[in-house]
Amino acid sequence: MAIPDWLRRLRDRDVSAEDAALWTKCPSCGEMLYRKDLEANLSVCTKCNHHFRMSAYDRINTLVDGDFVEIGMEFLPGDPLGWVDKRSYPEKLEADRLKSNLTEAVVTGFATLDGFPVALGVMDFSFRGGTMGTVVGERITNLLEEARKRKLPCIVFTASGGARMEEGMLALMQMAKTTQAVERFMSDGNLFVTVLTDPTTGGVSASFAFQSDLIVGEARASIGFAGRRVIEQTLRQKLPDNFQTAEFLLEKGHIDMVVTRAELRATLVRLLDYAVDRKRVAPALKAVPEFAL
């Protein structure tokens, strides 16, 4: 007896759903990748080296020696403008919390990298497109201020689509707020490193992302301010294929280096070794019990 069409479609759909959980397609080369192999390779395509976006906690796990002491969780978003769209702003935030398991688009805290105590901030594009609102600005500022008190180097990984429209001018004000926090932090002689990941655009790229002592671009990351289509339409020119990539910015002198994800941790440790006195910063975290590792 032939299988009814509706049963065949149902069976095929279930298999496809199961496959989707185990496999993912590289958006660059089209290769089908087994998810566990992809994760073991730091979410980098084994065929073409395309760097998939990483969640904040996955990124942290690939970097730190052991524990990560998170701070800034008390800063949570509100609804300052009473934004109303097809969904309210609080409804959008709740959906992103469920999707990303985050409370905001940046995770901040303290950890060690090869024994170097550092302040670490990691943005996550899966929460509201990594947009910078009042809480992202506050958490970044708080991280820099706490690191300044302890004279710790600070490393921030950026991933952002710009300012958060649901918070309007309050979101744009975070550019000035974070810029001033960086200025205070660096004026005391502390090391500030930014790692620009895919994508880093808008208000983040126009503020703290490009203010650091060392600007590292993750390989093939998209980095810029306005979108490519907007620029092409404004200039009425065809832009180079590699425009707004980390490699393009390195060629033009806007960033200091481009590093693959596999080499990123070792590179950061080497930079810390060059720039930081290990003996001076070693007791810094343990000086405050609640932040001790």
C-alpha positions in Angstrom: 0.0 0.0 0.0 1.4 3.4 -1.0 2.2 5.9 1.7 -0.4 8.7 1.6 1.1 12.1 0.5 0.1 13.8 3.8 2.0 11.1 5.8 5.0 11.3 3.6 5.1 15.1 4.0 4.8 14.8 7.8 7.6 12.2 7.9 9.9 14.3 5.7 9.1 17.4 7.9 10.1 15.6 11.1 13.4 14.3 9.6 14.1 17.9 8.4 13.5 19.3 11.8 15.8 16.6 13.4 18.5 17.4 10.8 18.2 21.1 11.5 19.0 20.4 15.1 22.1 18.4 14.2 23.4 20.2 11.1 23.8 23.8 10.0 24.6 25.3 6.6 27.5 27.7 6.2 26.2 30.9 4.8 29.5 31.6 3.0 30.3 28.3 1.2 27.1 26.3 1.6 28.8 23.4 3.3 26.6 21.3 5.7 28.3 21.3 9.0 27.7 18.9 12.0 26.9 21.2 14.9 29.1 19.5 17.4 32.1 19.6 15.0 31.3 23.3 14.4 31.2 24.1 18.1 34.5 22.2 18.7 36.0 24.4 16.0 35.0 27.6 17.9 32.0 28.1 15.5 34.3 28.5 12.5 33.5 26.7 9.2 36.0 23.8 8.7 35.9 24.4 4.9 36.0 28.1 4.2 36.8 29.5 7.7 33.6 31.6 7.9 33.3 32.9 11.5 29.8 32.3 12.8 28.5 34.7 15.4 29.0 33.5 19.0 26.8 34.0 22.0 28.3 36.0 24.9 28.7 33.1 27.2 30.2 30.8 24.6 32.7 33.5 23.8 33.6 33.9 27.5 34.0 30.2 27.9 36.6 30.1 25.1 38.6 32.9 26.7 38.8 32.7 30.5 40.9 30.4 32.7 38.0 29.3 34.9 35.4 31.3 36.8 33.8 34.4 35.4 32.4 36.8 38.0 29.5 38.7 36.4 28.6 42.2 37.4 26.0 44.7 36.3 23.1 42.3 36.4 21.2 44.8 38.5 21.0 47.1 35.5 17.8 46.1 33.6 16.0 47.8 30.8 12.7 49.7 31.3 10.4 51.3 28.8 11.3 55.0 29.1 9.4 56.1 26.0 6.4 53.8 26.3 7.3 52.5 22.8 4.3 51.0 21.0 4.7 49.0 17.7 3.2 45.8 16.6 4.5 44.6 19.9 5.4 46.7 22.9 9.0 47.2 23.9 8.7 45.1 27.0 7.2 42.3 24.9 10.2 42.5 22.6 12.6 42.4 25.5 10.9 39.3 27.0 11.1 37.5 23.7 14.8 38.2 23.4 15.4 37.1 27.0 13.8 33.7 26.2 15.7 33.4 22.9 19.2 34.4 24.1 19.1 33.5 27.9 20.4 37.0 28.5 19.0 40.0 30.3 20.6 42.5 28.0 22.9 42.8 24.9 26.2 42.8 26.9 27.6 40.6 29.7 30.3 42.2 31.9 32.5 40.9 34.7 35.9 39.9 35.9 38.0 36.9 35.0 41.6 35.8 34.4 43.3 35.1 31.0 46.4 33.0 31.5 46.6 34.3 35.0 46.1 38.0 34.1 43.1 39.4 36.0 41.0 41.4 33.5 37.7 43.2 33.3 35.8 41.6 30.4 32.7 42.8 28.5 31.1 40.8 25.7 28.2 42.0 23.5 25.7 39.6 22.0 24.0 40.2 18.7 21.2 37.8 19.5 19.7 40.3 22.0 18.0 43.1 20.1 20.7 43.0 17.5 23.3 44.0 20.0 21.8 47.5 20.0 23.1 49.9 22.6 20.4 51.3 24.9 20.6 52.7 28.4 21.5 49.4 30.1 24.2 48.5 27.6 25.8 51.9 28.1 25.4 51.7 31.9 27.0 48.2 32.0 29.9 49.2 29.8 30.5 52.3 31.9 30.2 50.4 35.2 32.7 47.8 33.9 35.2 50.6 33.1 34.7 52.3 36.4 35.1 49.1 38.4 38.2 48.2 36.4 39.6 51.7 37.0 39.2 51.3 40.7 41.2 48.0 40.6 43.7 49.2 37.9 42.8 46.2 35.8 43.1 46.0 32.0 39.7 46.0 30.3 38.8 44.0 27.2 35.5 44.5 25.4 34.1 42.4 22.5 31.7 44.4 20.4 28.8 43.1 18.3 26.2 45.7 17.6 23.6 47.0 15.0 23.8 50.5 16.5 21.6 52.5 18.9 18.3 51.1 20.1 15.5 52.9 18.5 12.9 52.0 21.2 14.9 54.2 23.6 15.4 57.1 21.2 17.7 60.0 22.3 18.4 58.1 25.6 20.1 55.4 23.6 22.2 58.0 21.6 23.3 59.5 24.8 25.2 56.3 25.7 27.8 57.2 23.0 28.9 60.2 25.1 28.6 58.3 28.3 30.8 55.4 27.3 33.2 57.7 25.6 33.7 59.7 28.8 34.1 56.5 30.8 36.8 55.3 28.4 38.6 58.7 28.7 38.7 58.5 32.5 39.8 54.9 32.4 42.7 55.4 29.9 43.8 58.7 31.5 44.9 56.7 34.5 47.2 54.7 32.4 45.0 51.6 32.2 45.0 49.3 29.2 41.9 49.2 27.1 41.5 46.7 24.3 38.5 46.3 22.0 37.8 43.2 19.8 35.5 44.1 17.0 33.4 41.1 16.0 30.6 40.6 13.4 28.9 43.0 13.1 30.2 46.2 14.8 28.2 49.2 13.4 26.4 52.4 14.4 26.8 54.1 17.7 29.1 51.5 19.1 31.6 51.9 16.3 31.3 55.6 16.7 32.1 55.5 20.4 34.1 53.1 22.6 34.8 50.5 19.9 37.4 52.7 18.3 38.7 54.5 21.4 41.0 51.8 22.7 44.7 51.4 23.0 44.5 48.4 20.7 41.8 47.7 18.2 41.6 44.0 17.2 39.3 42.9 14.4 38.1 39.3 14.3 38.7 37.8 10.9 36.1 38.6 8.3 34.0 40.7 10.7 31.7 43.4 9.2 32.7 46.7 10.7 31.5 50.2 9.9 29.0 52.9 10.7 26.2 53.2 8.1 25.2 50.3 6.0 26.7 49.4 2.7 23.6 50.1 0.7 23.1 53.5 2.4 26.6 54.5 1.5 26.4 53.3 -2.1 23.1 55.2 -2.6 24.5 58.3 -1.0 27.8 58.3 -3.0 26.3 56.7 -6.1 29.4 54.5 -6.3 30.0 50.8 -6.3 32.0 49.9 -3.2 34.8 47.2 -3.2 33.6 43.7 -2.4 35.6 43.6 0.9 34.4 47.1 2.0 33.7 47.3 5.8 35.5 44.1 6.5 38.1 43.8 9.2 40.7 43.1 6.6 39.7 46.3 4.6 39.9 48.4 7.8 43.4 47.0 8.6 44.5 47.8 5.0 43.3 51.4 5.5 44.9 51.8 9.0 41.7 52.0 11.0 42.5 48.9 13.2 45.7 47.4 14.6 45.4 43.8 13.6 43.1 41.0 12.3 43.0 37.8 14.2 41.3 34.5 13.6 39.2 33.1 16.4 41.5 30.2 16.9 44.4 32.6 17.6 42.4 35.2 19.5 43.0 34.1 23.1 46.7 33.6 22.6 46.9 37.0 20.9 45.2 38.7 23.9 47.4 37.0 26.4 50.5 38.1 24.4 49.2 41.7 24.4 48.6 41.6 28.1 52.1 40.2 28.6 53.6 43.1 26.7 51.6 45.8 28.3 50.7 44.8 31.8 52.8 44.2 34.9 51.5 40.8 36.1 52.7 41.4 39.7 50.8 44.7 39.9 47.4 43.4 38.8 47.6 39.9 40.5 46.0 41.0 43.8 43.5 43.3 42.2 40.4 41.0 42.1 41.0 39.5 45.6 41.1 43.0 47.1 37.3 43.0 47.1 35.7 39.8 48.4 32.6 39.9 46.4 34.6 40.0 43.1 37.2 37.4 44.2 37.7 34.4 42.0 
